[in-house]
């Protein structure tokens, strides 16, 4: 079975997904699959839900998948099963997916941003540099600040620059 696909074409399952979403009454949905996995997101009654599957997840359960498109097929088939349960009155979709709401992961603000006075990660380098200039005037030893605080400020701004550069936030 080496190299043989377990499921039909991804396009077949894209069509099935469209029909499943129609059965749920969901108009706003998105999906993607690649070599290693897939995801499907949709809005139901204003809430965002996200289902993900991957070759790696299947492997951790003892299921061998070779392609992300196969993971996509499994995910679509699972949603199809859920649609059948909803249509038979076994579950209401809202009840079933309530526990699966997709919330973005909590982003911890690094300590160097906190030192600069940010409660959130700044959107660009200009914001960091504006804050740096303000704090430098306050913390510089020549204006009454301490040498230690000024050095810490310089380290914090360098870490912030690196962080933003690594994530392409430097505008």
HELIX and SHEET records of a PDB file:
HELIX    1   1 UNK A   10  UNK A   24  1                                  15    
HELIX    2   2 UNK A   55  UNK A   60  1                                   6    
HELIX    3   3 UNK A   68  UNK A   87  1                                  20    
HELIX    4   4 UNK A   93  UNK A   97  1                                   5    
HELIX    5   5 UNK A   98  UNK A  100  5                                   3    
HELIX    6   6 UNK A  111  UNK A  115  1                                   5    
HELIX    7   7 UNK A  125  UNK A  139  1                                  15    
HELIX    8   8 UNK A  141  UNK A  143  5                                   3    
HELIX    9   9 UNK A  147  UNK A  166  1                                  20    
SHEET    1   A 3 UNK A  29  UNK A  33  0                                        
SHEET    2   A 3 UNK A  37  UNK A  44 -1                                        
SHEET    3   A 3 UNK A  47  UNK A  54 -1                                        
END                                                                             
